[in-house]
Amino acid sequence: MTVIKDSRSLVMLICLGLMLFTGKVFSQNEANPSLLEINPPNGPSNDKVSAIVGVRLIDGLGGPAMENSTVVIKGNRIIEVGPKSQVKIPAGAEVTDGKGMSLLPGLVDSHFHSANNNKSLSTLLKNGVTTMRDPGHPIRFYQAQHFSTTQMPRVYVTGAHLDGYPGVYVQQATLVKDADHIRSQIGEYVENGASGIKIYFRLPLKYIETVVKTADFHKIPVVAHLELVDADDAILAGLKGIEHVTSFGTSIADPKDAEEFRNSVQEDSNNRRAGRYQLWSKIDLSSDRVKEVLALAAKNNVVLSPTLATFEKQFGDDGVKDYEAKGFKNMHDFVGMAHKAGVKIVTGSHNTGKYVKPGFAYQREMELLVAAGLSPLEVISSSTIINAEYFRTQERLGSIEKGKLADLILVEGNPSKDIKSMYSIKKVMLNGEWVENSGTID
């Protein structure tokens, strides 16, 4: 008799059974090609067929919009995509007229914090975000998801962030003792549904390689909020995912300014709040150091989720100091430089900001990315397929293609030309079903 001790044993047993049944040998990646959310949404039966017709199609893959298109969905899967003249709508299909609107993949939010707050997640979904990741809360903070009576976005979690003593937000952190502690914690996180690992800024550089290698063993990504460890050192240790543009600060600043910032934050973590802007206001973006760090990030396929909206400060506004506005301008310009250098940029809302309309932090982030130099189509890809790749779930989500899950949004206007159209989301489909009251704010 075979004893199944854990989920990994179960996966191996399933793979063995498939091999015996089909005669095909599966690699572990083939047997488990995509990482999964902790709350798979309900969907319609496989007998239900629906179609969206006459719509402008923006598939997320970066190509130009295709006018007068049709998408056919069966159950929760897309089964046909193409020009209206070439796609036959099955008899009895539920038809939605998309004339004058654009159809996009559901948005993917790389960085949204919500702890036991189903109302905020419901608002996020109604405004177009069908998939999100919380980088750095204990998985138990998402237990409320399992008791939700309304539709929720797909939630990807990392578990409590890995931090160094004395920690910052200790109630949502694991303070790392040593390398063995890292390995055991990551294993426990994975068993409980983690699809990524989050490093927080007090974790010493010496542990980053262990985190990355352990996560690689479990085939999940690592993301990090850095401020004491230089970004280039973390990248050389294997880090691929960087959260917040501010994580690059000490690596590109004048060494004396960087050391002054590190000493201040080591003394008191709260000093980073004003200190970020002071540090960034002094950075010379034309320096060779900036070019070298960006070249390293691009060469190593680093993904940056800049969360610009949460740091935004503009010259002349009430309560904004000149060094804050200058610091933000350099952050904003740096993101444009990173994009030009070949660093992958993804969209993350964090949750709010000084210039954010309630419920629309994600849309403000999209606007800021366009202002940084990305085209609207590039920002749409950063918000869909590139983010899905960042989550390692691109085989299921992130684009409008035959065979993918039907997470879709209908937008009034043409966001491939004007990104402000993303504020006009009219309908949201999650897993093949329209979301009730989508396009409204709670």
Disulfide bonds with the S-S distance in Angstrom:
none
